[in-house]
């Protein structure tokens, strides 16, 4: 009988295999452009022209009035009462550069209290706006301020560690079942290279 731990380890290896594959694509196939992969909780509505999803941070702000001073029952520390896994804003994305790759959680993917949990329990995460020394942050400063992403950088051959961080977010923070079906979208940023465009991952 498959246990929870067995299935979680299987998913971690599955995620790591895709991250290794994207590294190979970046260096051997695309070569002169950076690439990305997105793991989404639901099938993309339009894989050719994906829409921008509502920001979770904005949604939380709508519930911020009337919280206690102690924060014990402060709605900012809680998802909306009607929220459950399956809403469309949950996804994790990775960008693959020549020298490294990084995980990114824009503010439309994570509630503030979840971001704090990730920062406390997984070393190496940072707010992108606090790291303007990184080239991709400097080049996209307006986007960084708009989406205020949480990021973590990895060296190639560290895909297993990245997959473990991803599993922590998906299964421990967001509480998705380990057998949840994910959908993958992967492409180069500026060239015509397209890989998966909504492929299910069980």
Secondary structure, DSSP 8 states (H G I E B T S, - for coil): ---HHHHHHHHHHHHHHHHHHHHHIIIIII-SS-EEEEEESS--S-SSS------HHHHHHTT-TT--TTSTT-GGGS--TT--TT-TT-EEEEEE-SS-EEEEE-TTS--HHHHHHHHHHSTT-EEGGG-TTSHHHHHTHHHHHHH--EEEEE-TT-HHHHHHHHHIIIIIIS---TT--EEEEEEESSSS-EEEEEEEE-
